[in-house]
Amino acid sequence: MKKILFVLSVMLGGCATTSDSSYTNTMDVIAAAAAAAPQGVPGNYTFFVKAIGHSHPFFYLNTEEDYRDQRDITIVLPEPLLIQMGFKNTPAVEQYFLHKRIKVSGVAKREKIVFSHDGKPSSKYYYQTHILIEQPEQLSVEDIQG
């Protein structure tokens, strides 16, 4: 029962915002995703994109400049979806999303990231919180500087 109450309080806290009420508190979302693992936490979130990464076949919108930062939430965009949305190249994706406020509807989920050495997985790993975007309607962008 205590665990259920904790998970519910963290999930409700995921809706809370930082002192800037226009953004979702990333630490609350990360805690809720960790508590709900291996399932995720569905919700509507608002983040500021500080960095963008690309590793075929995905683009990654990050809420921190370093994607390995424990405070980071990564929005995962498959390349086919971006093509469907009209993006033709990496600079276009960066120009559109970088330093913008984004609204995301999706499932925040804890993902295990395994380090590799010489192309082989090692025993070392860390966790990231990801939100996979599968439909264009799950993501909107506001042209507001942070």
C-alpha positions in Angstrom: 0.0 0.0 0.0 2.8 2.4 0.9 4.4 1.7 -2.5 1.2 2.5 -4.3 0.8 5.8 -2.4 4.4 6.7 -3.2 4.0 5.9 -6.9 0.7 7.9 -7.1 2.3 10.9 -5.3 5.3 10.8 -7.6 3.0 10.5 -10.7 0.9 13.5 -9.5 4.1 15.3 -8.8 5.1 14.8 -12.4 2.4 17.2 -13.3 4.0 19.8 -11.1 6.1 22.5 -12.6 9.3 24.3 -11.6 9.4 28.0 -10.5 8.8 28.8 -14.2 5.3 27.5 -14.4 5.5 27.0 -18.2 7.8 23.9 -17.9 7.3 20.5 -16.4 9.6 19.6 -13.6 12.0 17.0 -15.2 13.0 15.5 -11.8 9.4 14.7 -11.0 8.9 12.9 -14.4 12.2 11.0 -14.0 11.2 9.9 -10.5 7.8 8.8 -11.6 9.2 6.9 -14.6 11.7 5.1 -12.3 9.0 4.2 -9.8 6.8 2.9 -12.6 9.5 0.9 -14.3 9.4 -1.2 -16.4 6.1 0.5 -17.4 6.1 4.2 -18.2 4.2 7.2 -17.1 1.8 8.7 -19.7 1.3 12.4 -19.6 1.4 15.8 -21.3 4.7 17.6 -20.7 6.4 20.9 -21.5 10.2 21.0 -21.9 12.9 23.3 -23.2 15.2 21.7 -25.8 18.9 22.5 -24.8 20.6 20.0 -27.1 19.9 17.7 -30.0 21.6 14.4 -30.9 21.4 12.1 -33.9 22.2 8.4 -34.2 20.6 6.7 -37.2 17.6 6.1 -37.2 16.7 8.5 -34.4 17.0 12.2 -33.4 17.1 13.0 -29.7 15.8 16.2 -28.2 17.4 16.7 -24.7 16.3 18.8 -21.8 20.0 19.2 -20.7 23.1 20.0 -22.7 24.6 16.7 -21.7 22.3 13.8 -22.5 24.0 11.7 -19.7 23.0 14.3 -17.1 20.7 12.6 -14.5 18.3 15.5 -14.9 17.9 15.0 -18.6 14.8 13.7 -20.4 15.2 12.6 -24.0 12.5 13.0 -26.6 13.1 10.3 -29.2 12.1 11.1 -32.8 12.4 8.3 -35.5 13.8 9.6 -38.8 10.8 8.4 -40.8 8.5 10.5 -38.6 10.6 13.6 -39.1 10.5 13.0 -42.9 6.7 12.6 -42.6 6.7 16.0 -40.8 8.7 17.6 -43.7 12.2 17.6 -42.3 14.8 16.9 -45.0 18.2 17.1 -43.1 19.9 17.5 -39.7 20.3 21.3 -39.8 16.5 21.7 -40.5 15.7 19.6 -37.4 18.2 21.5 -35.2 16.9 24.9 -36.4 13.3 23.9 -35.7 13.7 22.3 -32.3 16.9 23.7 -30.6 16.2 26.3 -27.9 12.5 26.0 -28.2 9.7 25.1 -25.8 8.1 21.8 -26.8 4.9 20.2 -25.7 4.9 16.5 -25.6 2.2 13.9 -25.2 3.6 10.5 -24.5 4.9 7.9 -22.1 8.0 8.8 -20.0 9.9 5.6 -19.6 13.1 4.6 -17.9 15.6 3.1 -20.4 18.7 1.2 -19.6 21.7 2.4 -21.6 24.6 -0.2 -21.7 28.1 1.0 -22.4 30.0 -0.8 -25.1 33.7 -1.4 -25.7 35.0 -2.2 -29.1 31.3 -2.7 -30.3 30.5 -5.2 -27.5 28.2 -4.5 -24.6 30.0 -4.2 -21.2 28.6 -4.8 -17.7 28.3 -1.0 -17.1 25.1 0.9 -17.7 23.1 3.9 -16.6 19.4 5.0 -17.0 17.8 7.7 -19.1 14.2 8.8 -19.2 12.8 8.7 -22.8 9.6 9.7 -24.4 9.1 8.1 -27.8 7.2 10.1 -30.4 5.3 8.0 -32.8 2.8 10.4 -34.3 3.2 14.1 -35.3 0.3 15.1 -33.0 2.3 14.1 -29.9 4.7 17.0 -30.3 4.2 20.8 -30.8 6.8 23.6 -30.7 6.6 27.1 -29.4 9.1 29.6 -30.6 10.0 31.0 -27.2 13.6 31.5 -26.1 14.5 29.9 -22.7 
